[in-house]
Amino acid sequence: MGAMAGQCLPSLGRVKLTDLIASEGLPSDTYKISVSTLSQSLTQFAAVIIQLPASDGALLRSGLESAHLYFHQKASYPNAHMVHNHDSRDWCRTSGYYAEPQLCQETYDFRPGLTPTEPNNNTMEYPPAGLPDMFPLLARVARDVLDAITFSLNLRSSAFNGILDNVPLRNREISSSVLSVCCHSSRQAFQGQQHGLTTQDDGQLVMFSDHEHQVDKGLITLVKSDKPGLHIRDIHGNWMLVDADLGPHEAIVYPGLALYYATAGYVTPATHRIDAGSLHGYGRCSLAFKLMPKSMASLSVSEMSAAGHGIEAQFQLPILVDDFMQRTHPIDQLHNRQSFQSYNFPVAQDGSLKSLVKRRKPNTRCKPLPPSKRLRLEAQRVLKERVQEIADKKGIKLRFCSLKECESHIQSLDSPCGSIRMEIGWPPGVPFVHPHDLPNKAKLGFLEAYEPGWTASQDVESSLIENGQASQYPSNCKSLFALKSFEVNCWV
């Protein structure tokens, strides 16, 4: 196994899903070989072929057939409500049918918890047949692959569960992950709007990518298509057609940007492009499941650091998922990052791991964030991960007061913000203002209420408490708490 982990694969790796599912106790040889093949294929080709059980393959084939029928029966011209506007702020809210005429592409996004409506009559828009059944199936496959990656990186079991959706979703929750079915077509209505099309001698339209390449922003993407056309760039920068010889129950899996950041760059995301081929009627049709992190979660490398991996400066600060998804990321820099040496799963425990894993070393040139800034960032994180979730479940829209006016509100029972504070469990004595604007002493009371488990700390008292603040708020806000999971360390 040690020799196998370092060998190069001659072609894209193939792994049976049943061999990749972890079980209690010591890992079997089959599991070790499967994880090794998975990690080596992702290292060399940024993708892997997953072989599903035959029954699951039949479901995927029927889903692709129903997608063809669904798009064939849609209205001949997409109106303004059906044209995708590419607003990055809606990354976790897309649902239903939309068209991209410039790419001759039609898509339906299926997202549990969000029911789309027809734009003309405001009635429920039904998805293509089979999507509700395929969603949990593909979600389970993506999670199994993610768990295998955590094993290959020597992380603890289910290390990334904290940033994933609940299973099952709770009341009124909306899935962050999405199942998209996409078809390229040569509708007459699309003519004259296309970019990236050329005409062959026989008069057929041929599609090429309007954007040369792109990277998914999620954790894991699983793709199944009825025709080849998915190209992914390998470790040497060469484009590979990865879905040319897929079996009926096989699918392509590749990592995205969120996993790249959460693993401190040890798992490089796949750079890909689509060649839809000759368009005559309906062309290539595909199913794509994207395992996404929760919008209110934070991407952090704490698990990687705990496992002993070296963390570069660009990954040391946690970042909110919602902010991460709205940022632009330089694709070329991501591809050129050579960080595959540690992405083989270690088999021996006799010290050979030293050559695979970079050991942490103090770097005196890097300084941790000041305690006050760490406290501010932690308060903002808790606001998005805890308070906003409570408000959403209760249907409350948060409208914070100003610090000056709320100093009188907290002393009154019938204040404008009194009912909201009671509904969401806002700590007594802490002004109802955005946690970013709270004095440090009040931030501590806020964190104590929504983040149980903090411990008293005397060594940061002088840094966290501003002069004169100790007497401004009641005694329940005077306890000091350390940042238990937000230590920012600088390692080589």
Buried (B, 14 or more C-beta within 10 A) or exposed (E): EEEBBEEEBEEBBBBBBEBBBBEEEEBEEEBBBBBBBBBBBBBBBBBBBBBBEEEBBEBBBBBBBBBBEBBEEBEEEBEEEBBBEEEEEEBBEBBBBBBBBBBBBBBBBBBBBBEBEBBEEEEEBEBBBBBEEBBEBBBBBBBBBBBBBBBBBBBEEEBBBEBBBEEEEEEEBBBBBBBBBBBBBBBEEBEEBBEBBEEEEEEEBBBBBBEEBEBBBBBBBBBBBBBBBBBBBBBEEEBBEBBEEBEEBBBBBBBBBBBBBBBBBBBBBBBBBBBBBEBEEBBBBBBBBBBBBBBBBBBBBBBBBEBBBBBBEEBBBBBBBBEBBBEEEEBEEBBEBEBBEBBBBBBEEEEEBEEBBBEBEEEEEEEEBEBBEBBBBBBBBBBBBBBBBBBBEEEBEBEBBEBEBBBEBBEEEEBEBBEBBEEBEBBBBBBBBBBEBBBBBBBBBBBBBBBEEBEEBEEBEEEBBEEEBEEBBEEEBBEBBBBEBBEBBBBB
